[in-house]
Structures are given as C-alpha cells and as structure tokens.
C-alpha cells in the first residue's frame, strides 16, 4: 500500500545518506575534504534520519549507527540498525529489542537459551521444515535443537546433546520420510529420532566416514519409496546416502563394505555446500576448488551407482 511505498522511498534516501556520509569520511581521512553546506556532521545526519523515519527511530540508535560508520568505513551496515535491531558488544540482546517496533510489526523479541548449550559454542546450520512448523538448528559442540511453533502462540524447544570423541557437528537437516533429524560431524552421521522417549535409544550413528563431512542436505524425490536420500560433501566428493527404518535396529553401523551409499568425485578441494534442485532433478555442488568451483550434475547418475 501507500505506507509501504513511503517507507521504501525512505530506505532509499537513508541509503544515499549513509553512502554520502561514508564518502565524506573517506575524503576527510585523505585530507581532501572541503567545508561547505553539503558537509554531513552528526546533527545533520540525525535530523535527516528523524525526518525520514519519524519517532520510530531512537536517539541512541542513530548515535550508535553514526559512530559505527565513522569509526569503520568498511563496516557492513544494515538500515535496521537505526531501529535497534542488532547485537550489543557484550553479546547479549539489547534491551531495546523488547520495545514495540511498528516497522517490523513485532511487539517483543526473546532470546532462547538452554542449559545444555556450552559457552563459546556456535550455531552451524539452521533448517526450516515448513510443513511441520519446525526449525532445526545444530551447534558446533553437539547440540541439536528443534523449535516448534505451536499455533504461533509460543515456542517449544526440544534439545538433544550429542558428544562423542569431541566431534564437532558441521551441519544438519530434516528427513521427511523417517521424520528424524540428521546431522554430520567430521567422521560421523547422526540420525536423531526426536519423537522417541529416552535419551539412550533415540539415535543411531553411521561411522566412520573417510573424510571430514562439511555439509549435508536431504533429497526429496517422488519415487514414494520408504527411504530418505541424503547428499553430503567432503574433500572433493559428493555422497548420496539412503537411510531406511531398518537402520534403527543398530545403534551404530559401520560404513565400510556397505551398499546404501555411493560417492562421486567432482572437485579437487573441499565441498563447502551441496543442494538438491527438485525441478531439475539435479544437485549443485560448491567448492573452494578454483577450477571447478560449482558443478551441476544429474542425481540419477549417483542413484544408478547404488
């Protein structure tokens, strides 16, 4: 509507204001700036920003934004910073995030933590499962979590902690047929049945993998077979793995001499990301390989090798 067009135009004007301010600061550092009516000091930056966005912008957020672009001319800036949507320097959520913000139509933002999460941990991947209302996350030090949005009223979280031989989790995804979470560490594949009660018998591990696994994604096909297909990347290879309910009979399964996975070498360096494209029945593979940095291949070639 009209309000959206007005706000969109204000964003364009604010971007021009920011770019002009940064350009001016660069000239000042080179000693070539000229004092004139077009000079943008803090008062002018503040006044223009308030004119563009009105009372939704708080004084301390404008000051913090101006200080950021003044102190670090190469810093990445996001316009939402002037509305207080950023992480404070101490790593904690800014208290301003709880204030009503009409721009985002959100009355409150909340930080969710778990006692199981270790300090200095980091989130490695976030996967959305729209048809179940799930968001799955994996942390480097072994925390898998499902966030369930129940009727958009509150968020229920279901964490699972996996720690074996100090293995770091490098990625995760959701298996649509088995309705389980799958994750990879450097040498291990974990399948977590979050629906099963008890922490001892609700997962199984496939190991050992030959090379470090850096990425994983599920493949949704229309063959209607009772299995899930998984794509994974390691040092130069893309793996296709079939997982069925029969694998849950063993808590740990050796991958050597198996018949449910196949790999294909596509790069001369690490595979950083792999993604299945259903419309093409192909998968794309990205690598740090300077010659073959991106490969698009038909997944049927991998399936025929199984």
Secondary structure as GFF3:
##gff-version 3
##sequence-region A 1 306
A	DSSP	alpha_helix	2	30	.	.	.	ID=ss1
A	DSSP	alpha_helix	42	53	.	.	.	ID=ss2
A	DSSP	three_ten_helix	54	56	.	.	.	ID=ss3
A	DSSP	alpha_helix	59	71	.	.	.	ID=ss4
A	DSSP	three_ten_helix	79	83	.	.	.	ID=ss5
A	DSSP	three_ten_helix	95	98	.	.	.	ID=ss6
A	DSSP	beta_strand	123	129	.	.	.	ID=ss7
A	DSSP	three_ten_helix	130	132	.	.	.	ID=ss8
A	DSSP	beta_strand	134	139	.	.	.	ID=ss9
A	DSSP	beta_strand	143	150	.	.	.	ID=ss10
A	DSSP	beta_strand	154	161	.	.	.	ID=ss11
A	DSSP	beta_strand	169	175	.	.	.	ID=ss12
A	DSSP	beta_strand	180	185	.	.	.	ID=ss13
A	DSSP	beta_strand	189	192	.	.	.	ID=ss14
A	DSSP	beta_strand	203	207	.	.	.	ID=ss15
A	DSSP	beta_strand	215	219	.	.	.	ID=ss16
A	DSSP	beta_strand	228	233	.	.	.	ID=ss17
A	DSSP	beta_strand	235	243	.	.	.	ID=ss18
A	DSSP	three_ten_helix	245	249	.	.	.	ID=ss19
A	DSSP	beta_strand	252	254	.	.	.	ID=ss20
A	DSSP	beta_strand	261	277	.	.	.	ID=ss21
A	DSSP	beta_strand	282	287	.	.	.	ID=ss22
A	DSSP	beta_strand	294	298	.	.	.	ID=ss23
A	DSSP	alpha_helix	299	304	.	.	.	ID=ss24
###
